[in-house]
Structures are given as structure tokens and as C-alpha cells.
Amino acid sequence: MTSLNVTPPAGAAVGDLLIFTVFCSDPAATTVTPPAGVATVLARTTVGTRVGYIFAVTHTAVSSYTFTMSSAVSIHVATSVIRTTASPAAITVGTVWKRASSTTSNKAPSINVVTAGSLALAFMLEASNTGEKETDVSPTGLPRWFFSRQATAIESIQAQYVDNAPVGLTSEANATYLNAASSGIGVQIVVPPAPAGAVAPPTAAYATITAQTYNSLRIGAKVTDADTVTATAVPVGGGATVGASPVVPSASGWVSVKLVGLNAGVEYDVTLTSAGVALTTVSGSTLTPQRSSFVVVTGSCQGNATDPVVFNQMATDNADFFVHQGDLHYRDTQDETTWRAGVDMALATARMKAFIASTPMFYRWDNHDWGGSLTWRDSPVSAFAPSAIRELFGSDFPHPKALYQTFTHRGVRFVDTDQWTLRDEALTTPSSDGAPGKSMWSIEQREWFFDTLTSSTEALIVWFTSFPLYSNRIGGGRWGNYLEEISVIENFFDTHPEIRARIVAVGGDSHSVCADDGASAMWHVPSLNASPFSQSGGLASGAWNIANLDVPDDRGYYSRLSFDWTGPDELGFTWEAVQDDGDVVATWSNTYPREWEDPWTHADGTGPAVIVDGVETPATWTIIQDGVEVPVTSWSVMRDGVESPIA
């Protein structure tokens, strides 16, 4: 291309300082010319087959900025929005580093800060493989900035920052990538602080609809310089506007606003405002009991400092909502500041930010964004994360700490369980895997789960499980460390074959695509799993009769759930594992409700059998007492208070 229109990020206000970092190919001494009024901060800088620039402007009311190139090139422009009264002329530029040979490292040399409280920015421009990922998730030097590692084709731009910098030299900023490349540029710049008394307008770093009901929408956002925030909802296509009372953001800038009195099954544009300034607009629909076809997307696992391409693909599905099943970040931290920064870093990356602005997002953590693989209910993270996440996602959960929840939409029941907040310690010495009463869920969540399922009248129940239902019951913090609770849940499903016949489990966590129709999966419940959004992949443990794919490290994956009502009481369900380029790599379909029988006897005497769609499956039982398996010699069942033996 020979020109590129750059739109300011959502939330950019008049008077903000916009910094455009440009990286492009250089086939014929390419020059990039900014639009009128945009200043050059870093002049044309070449390295190998690439050329880089940094431009800046005090933002006006223009809708876009057009950059022109002297030759047709692939180009990437990353835009930073700085809330300051400083002008481009006040920016200072440090020493430029260029990669001298093929290496996996990139760096930006230190720069001298003259005025205390300045903002120091380190930009690292990298030309490498299309699927490049940064592997150093805790680099030396400056902490992450919100758009860390943006990529277009093979041109990528990473930014790190330190705000409120002291006088003197900053740290050198470093990054390490998966693959070596020969073209790289690194530089730091300093933006001086706003003068005393300057008042910055409010802004939002990201926003999304975080909860839906038949008559309400809840919106969560990260805001700055906003004393109060309110929301208004306007039906897409026209209708009455509905507003909410102002809400005071938390000290972190996280805020949650709930709009009530909405109509079921209606799409709304929701605008957040503060002090008369429109911060951002997000969109999404209320839930509805009305039966019609729809799509849901779900998945997990996005690495630090990544902005997965998979979110662009997910946006094309026009899903009614998105269920994020955890590992929003991989900070593995018990420190509140670091934990909050991980949440902000993930939600404000360009692709995810755009996706969740147009698709409502339900969220529940997994191990890495709860605090680490071996954390449990009494880990330090439990002292702040449950209350902190409610600043952003609201307090509509049925438990004051855990994030489990259920809702119905278009005739389908959805259940999301929390595997971390309430759990007993998984790994102990000596092993307590078979200890009586040991629980991953807690008795309270388990009884809530059973009550939710037994009271459900929907044709299909979709259960978001976080990790797969491994046939070999692996440990490492998964169900294999909670053997008695496995048996309790097994007993529930054996007692309620009518529920087992209409439930599917959908998870992630495994960094693979693995799926089973229930023949091998725990509790004989279909287990359908696709991940990660951006992490290294591998084969899943255990047996999987639909798919078990060792997914490439440089691709992203998610589950697309399609629901198609083909009649008043007939629902077609399709699970697809989708690659970030749109390719479907695995699929499974079924129709609900399914016919089932419970004859209570089985030919080989092993106990009750379940017949689903004409296929008979023995229901086997294992009793664990004091960590020892007890053989079962006879069976009986209570019906209407009368005990009857089973052959």
C-alpha cells in the first residue's frame, strides 16, 4: 500500500498527545510522510530491510490521520494515547539501538530523565516470523505497557513504560523472541509531566458488557480521571434510551455499572460517560427465553504480552456472548498490583479490546490468573482477587467470593463452575488425593451445582468446566487430586441419567484440542475442549475419541458453539474447534433432548445401565473408603422410600 488511514484509539480526547510508532518494509529507500500538523519525533531510521519512524501530534477532532509511503510496502502503525498537556516538541529521544546480527533479543537503551514524574516509553520494533511470540514474560527494565507486542504481517511493535519516572537514567528495556531475526530497532523517549494544576479529561482504556439477563446489562470498564461514571443504553434500530445512576470508580479505575429495565432479546449500544465526556461505546444483547438459533464462543489461555489474532476471528462469529474460561494472564502472582496489571494488560490489547467491545464477556479465572498452579482457597490471592474482580465484573454472582454462575438463553441452560476459589489444597505430602471430604468445589458449590441441574428443564445444559474431563483423572491440581469428590459427582450422574443425557462439558486449559463424546471422559459426560488463545500447545493426556490434536505453538484456538432450533422442542447442537484463521479442526454434533432409559439392571450384573440414543452403556461404581477401593458385591435403589435390590 502507499497510504494508510490511522484512526485514533477509542477514548482518545481532544488535547491528548498521540504517538505513532511506524515500522515498514524498505524495498526502495522508502519514506513515510505524516499528515500536516504531525511532528516527526524519530526521523527515518533504517536497519536491514526495514525502516522505522516515531511521529506525534496533539489530538484534534479529526477522525483519522493519513500517512503516505513513497513505495508500496507492508506497514504497521501502533498508536499511543498519552493524557498530558505536553506537546510533541517537549519529547526527548534517546540513543537508537539496531540489531547488528541475527539474534532473538531486542532492546532499547537507557535514557536520561530530566524532570521527575515524566513518562518514559521504550519502543522495540521487530521484523520476524508472522507467528512470532515474545517468550520473556518478565523482562528486565521497564514494566509492560498496555499494547505490548502488536503485530502486522512480520512487522511488530512492542512498548514498555515507566510512569512517574525519577530524575536520572532509566533501565535498559529488553525482550526475547521465539525466533531470531536480523531487523530490529529499539529506542526510548521521554514525555514530561503535565504542569501543576492541569486537569486531564476522563478516558476509558477498555470496556465490555460483563453480565446479561432478560432485562439488564452490566458494563465493566477501566477508566482514568473520572470522578463518576454513568451509562446509557440505546436499542440498535431505535427505541427509548435507558440510563443508570452515576457510579464512583474504585481506586484502581475499575468500575461496574448496571442498566435495568431493558427489554429481552434486544441489542443495545451502551455508552459510558463522565463529566459530560463520552468515554466509549460497547454493544450487546440482553438474554431472552425466545427460542431461535444462536452462537456462543469460549476458550482460555492467553500469554502475557500477546494480542492474539484469534480474537479477530472470534469477532466474525457474531456470538451472543463470549465465555472466557480463565488464564486471562500468566502472571502467577499473589501480589495485587501485579495481578491487576495483568488483567488490564490483557483486556486493553487492541484485538481483545475491540472484540469485547462488540461481544459481551462472561469471565471466570483458572489457575494462572487466580494466583498460580498450586494456589487454593487460603492462598494470599484470596485476600484481594474475589473483591477486586467484582469492581470490574459486578457482584451478581451467587457466592460472595467464587465466580460460579448459571443463566438460560434461548432455551439452553449454561452453567459455569469455579475450580479454584473454594478448593482444598490439591497437592500435599503425604498425598491426600483420596481423603474423605476433600473438595475442589466446596460442598456449597457442589450442592448448588446439583440443585441447578436437577431443577433445570432445558433441553440442553452447557457446562463450562475450565479444564477437560480427563479419562485418566490426572492430578496436578485437576480432578485426580479429589478422588472422593469424583465419586460423589459420579453418583449424582448415575442417579440422574436423564441429566447426563442432556449435558455437555466445554473447557479449555489443556493447550490442545481434545474432545470425547462421553465414552471415555469422566462421568461419561461429553468433554469438548479447544485452547489456547496464545500459548504453546501439546497433546492432551488420556483417551479422546473425537480429537486429540497437538496444536502448533504459533496458532490460536477456541470453541464455537452453535445452537439451532429445528422445531419447537428439537435443538441441534454443534461444537467446533476453530483455528485463528477460521479453519475448523474438529467438530461434534448432537440433537436434544435425547431419548434415554434406565432399566436398573445390566446383563453382567455390574449395576444399572443407561441407554442413550439406543446405545447401552454400563454404569460402573467405585467406592473409596479411607483411600482404599472397596469392592461392590450388591446394589440396591431407594424408590418412594422402598429399597429394591438390583441384579
Protein Blocks (a to p, Z undefined) as FASTA:
>chain_A
ZZdcddddehiaghiacddddddddfbopacdddehiacfbgcddehjbccddddddddf
bfbdcdddfbdcdddddddddddfbdfklpccddddddfbdcfbdcddddddfbghiacd
ddddddddfklccfblbbghjdddfkgoiaehjbccdddddehiaedjddddddddfbdc
fbdcddddddddddehiacddddfbdcdfbdcfkbccdddddehifbdcdddddehiaad
dddddddddfkopacdddehiaehiacdddddeehiafbdcddddddfbdcdddddddeh
iaehiacfklmmmmmnopabdcdebjkbanlpabfklmmmmmmmmmmpmklmmmmmmocc
dddddfklnnpakbcfkbmklmmmmmmmmmmnopabfbfkbmcdcddeehiacddddfkl
mpccfbdcddfklgghiafkbpmlmmmmmmmmmmpcbfbdcddehiacdfklpgehiakl
mmmlmmmmmmmmmmmmmlmmmcccddehnopacddehlmmghhiacdddddfbdcdddde
djdfkbccdddfkbccddddddddfbfkbccdddddddfkopafbdcddddddddddehp
afklnaccddeehiacdddddddeehiacddfbdcddeehiacddZZ
